[in-house]
Amino acid sequence: MKLNDQRTVEAIPVTDSVLNDDGTVTITYQFSNMFQGGSLRMDQSSPEKSTNMRFGYDFKLPEASSEKDEISFKGCTWYYGVAEDDLKNTFSPDKTNFITNPDKKGAEYYRSNIVFTNLSSGAYKRSVYARILVKYTVNGKERSVMGTFVDSRSVSMIVEGILANTNADQTEKDYAQKIKDAILK
């Protein structure tokens, strides 16, 4: 399978495969819009110098087609970079952190994030681009679903969103304002 940066990635499991009567195999890939948005982790003591930006993704595993089907979440891989057509970096942790039932959507929903750490103030206006691949098994066979889009955000975009958000608390607004002040310098 080719990603949009033209690299060939050989280890992407298909969503489904069927052996046809004529001996050919039909494979399918599923795409899903899982991106929930970007946010800042407010754990840097000097956000005017650097910060951490998070991309959040919500997804469901496919429903079992029979009572005998066993479906298990295996993890996520992210392809990311500094241009939509240049996702040359890969983050594929041995163990993907996740929660279930995010925002009370239901127990069948998962949420996982990729965090871009220690982004310096010089990079606050530059967008980061990422695409997610969710891996799971159906009866022991590896399967996957890929994000429909290459998602992007910049620290600056997120800061503007926080400052305009009437639900953001004062601590969040103060953190965002320090970043905005650094951008304007």
C-alpha positions as CSV (number, residue, x, y, z in Angstrom):
1,M,0.0,0.0,0.0
2,K,1.3,3.5,-0.7
3,L,0.8,6.3,1.7
4,N,0.3,9.8,0.3
5,D,4.0,10.5,0.6
6,Q,4.7,7.8,-2.0
7,R,6.5,5.4,0.3
8,T,5.5,1.8,0.1
9,V,4.5,0.4,3.4
10,E,4.3,-3.4,3.4
11,A,3.2,-4.1,6.9
12,I,-0.3,-2.5,6.8
13,P,-2.9,-5.2,7.4
14,V,-6.0,-5.2,5.2
15,T,-9.5,-4.5,6.6
16,D,-10.9,-7.6,5.0
17,S,-10.0,-10.2,2.4
18,V,-12.2,-12.7,0.6
19,L,-11.1,-15.8,-1.4
20,N,-13.3,-15.7,-4.5
21,D,-14.6,-18.9,-6.3
22,D,-12.2,-18.3,-9.2
23,G,-9.1,-18.4,-6.9
24,T,-8.5,-14.6,-6.8
25,V,-8.5,-12.7,-3.6
26,T,-10.4,-9.4,-3.0
27,I,-8.9,-7.2,-0.4
28,T,-10.4,-4.0,1.1
29,Y,-9.1,-1.2,3.1
30,Q,-11.4,0.8,5.4
31,F,-11.0,4.5,6.0
32,S,-12.6,6.4,8.9
33,N,-12.6,10.0,10.0
34,M,-11.3,9.5,13.6
35,F,-9.6,12.9,14.2
36,Q,-11.2,14.8,17.2
37,G,-8.8,17.8,17.1
38,G,-5.7,19.2,18.6
39,S,-5.0,20.4,22.1
40,L,-2.1,21.5,24.2
41,R,-0.8,19.6,27.1
42,M,-0.3,22.3,29.8
43,D,2.6,20.6,31.4
44,Q,5.4,22.9,30.3
45,S,6.5,25.4,32.9
46,S,7.6,28.0,30.2
47,P,5.1,27.7,27.4
48,E,6.6,30.9,25.8
49,K,9.6,28.7,25.0
50,S,8.2,25.2,24.3
51,T,5.0,23.2,24.6
52,N,3.5,19.8,23.8
53,M,0.7,19.4,21.2
54,R,-1.7,16.5,21.2
55,F,-3.8,15.1,18.3
56,G,-6.8,13.1,19.6
57,Y,-8.5,10.2,17.7
58,D,-11.8,8.3,18.6
59,F,-12.6,5.1,16.9
60,K,-14.7,1.9,17.2
61,L,-13.6,-1.6,16.3
62,P,-15.9,-3.3,13.8
63,E,-18.8,-5.3,15.2
64,A,-18.6,-9.0,15.2
65,S,-20.4,-10.7,12.3
66,S,-21.2,-13.7,14.5
67,E,-21.2,-14.6,18.1
68,K,-18.0,-16.7,17.5
69,D,-16.0,-13.7,16.3
70,E,-13.3,-12.5,18.7
71,I,-12.2,-8.9,18.0
72,S,-9.3,-7.3,19.8
73,F,-7.6,-3.9,19.7
74,K,-3.9,-4.2,19.0
75,G,-2.6,-0.7,18.8
76,C,-2.1,2.4,16.7
77,T,0.6,3.7,14.3
78,W,0.9,7.3,13.3
79,Y,2.6,8.6,10.1
80,Y,3.5,12.2,10.6
81,G,5.6,15.1,9.2
82,V,5.8,18.8,8.3
83,A,3.9,18.6,5.1
84,E,0.7,16.8,4.0
85,D,2.5,14.9,1.3
86,D,5.6,14.1,3.4
87,L,4.7,11.9,6.2
88,K,8.2,10.4,6.6
89,N,8.1,9.8,10.3
90,T,6.4,6.8,12.0
91,F,5.4,6.4,15.6
92,S,4.3,2.8,16.4
93,P,4.6,2.1,20.1
94,D,4.9,-1.4,21.4
95,K,1.8,-0.6,23.6
96,T,-0.7,2.1,22.6
97,N,-2.3,4.0,25.5
98,F,-6.0,4.4,25.2
99,I,-9.2,5.0,27.1
100,T,-12.7,3.6,26.4
101,N,-16.0,5.4,26.5
102,P,-14.6,8.9,25.8
103,D,-17.1,11.6,26.5
104,K,-19.6,8.9,27.3
105,K,-19.9,7.9,23.7
106,G,-20.2,4.2,24.6
107,A,-18.1,1.3,25.8
108,E,-17.3,0.3,22.2
109,Y,-15.4,3.6,21.6
110,Y,-11.7,4.1,22.1
111,R,-9.6,7.2,22.3
112,S,-5.9,7.4,21.7
113,N,-3.5,10.3,21.1
114,I,-0.2,11.2,19.6
115,V,1.7,13.9,21.4
116,F,4.3,16.1,19.7
117,T,6.7,17.0,22.6
118,N,8.9,20.0,23.2
119,L,7.8,22.1,20.2
120,S,9.9,25.2,20.3
121,S,8.4,28.7,20.0
122,G,9.9,29.0,16.6
123,A,7.7,26.2,15.4
124,Y,4.4,27.5,16.9
125,K,3.1,28.7,13.5
126,R,4.1,25.6,11.5
127,S,1.5,22.9,11.1
128,V,2.2,19.3,12.0
129,Y,0.5,16.6,9.8
130,A,-0.5,13.1,10.9
131,R,-2.5,10.1,9.8
132,I,-3.5,7.3,12.1
133,L,-3.7,3.5,11.4
134,V,-5.7,1.5,14.0
135,K,-4.8,-2.2,14.2
136,Y,-7.0,-5.0,15.5
137,T,-7.5,-8.7,15.1
138,V,-10.6,-10.6,14.1
139,N,-10.3,-14.2,15.2
140,G,-6.5,-13.8,15.3
141,K,-6.1,-12.3,11.9
142,E,-4.6,-8.8,11.7
143,R,-6.8,-6.1,10.3
144,S,-6.7,-2.3,10.2
145,V,-8.5,0.9,9.5
146,M,-6.8,4.1,8.4
147,G,-7.7,7.7,9.0
148,T,-9.6,9.1,6.0
149,F,-7.6,12.3,6.0
150,V,-4.1,13.6,6.8
151,D,-4.9,15.8,9.8
152,S,-3.1,19.0,10.7
153,R,-2.9,21.6,13.4
154,S,-0.4,24.2,14.6
155,V,0.2,25.4,18.1
156,S,-0.9,28.8,16.9
157,M,-4.2,27.4,15.6
158,I,-4.9,25.7,18.9
159,V,-4.0,28.8,20.9
160,E,-6.5,30.9,18.9
161,G,-9.1,28.3,19.6
162,I,-8.5,28.3,23.3
163,L,-8.6,32.1,23.6
164,A,-11.9,32.2,21.7
165,N,-13.5,29.4,23.7
166,T,-15.9,30.7,26.3
167,N,-15.7,27.3,28.1
168,A,-11.9,27.5,28.5
169,D,-10.9,28.2,32.1
170,Q,-8.5,31.0,33.1
171,T,-5.6,28.7,33.6
172,E,-6.0,27.5,30.0
173,K,-6.4,31.0,28.7
174,D,-3.3,32.2,30.6
175,Y,-1.2,29.3,29.2
176,A,-2.4,30.1,25.7
177,Q,-1.8,33.8,26.1
178,K,1.8,33.2,27.0
179,I,2.2,31.3,23.8
180,K,0.5,33.9,21.7
181,D,2.7,36.6,23.2
182,A,5.8,34.5,22.2
183,I,4.4,34.2,18.7
184,L,3.9,38.0,18.4
185,K,7.4,38.8,19.5
